[in-house]
Amino acid sequence: CATGRVGTACGRCDDGYYMLGGTCEVCPGRSDWWPSVLACFFGVFILFVTYYAANSAVTAYTSSMLATSVSFGALVTGMQSLTVMSQMSVEWSSSWTDFLNGLGFIAFDLEPL
């Protein structure tokens, strides 16, 4: 096969090459800096939103009972999401399978109990 070609009858380009006019050309170097910059901007944005939400006039008057209720609801929702993982056809470790089966009651699956 010619440089950059692989496969049956040298019919495709190898990794790091692309097809151009019937020949395999070397891919130019990729610039991997933009995902990091995007993640940084997103992180700063989340910090500003969190700061605003935590210090707004609305949150100044919330009661601790409301905060506790919302936190508990988020916890239950997260645990119910974990129970979905036990339904996947994946070979889990025995300890993780036991943990997921134990959470089944939160999703109203009373059979394992």
Buried (B, 14 or more C-beta within 10 A) or exposed (E): EEEBBEEEEEEBBBEEBEEEEEEBEEEEEEEEEEEEEEEEEEEEEEEEEEEEEEEEEEEEEEEEEEEEEEEEEEEEEEEBEBBEBBEEEEEBEEEEBEBBBEBBBBBEBEEEE
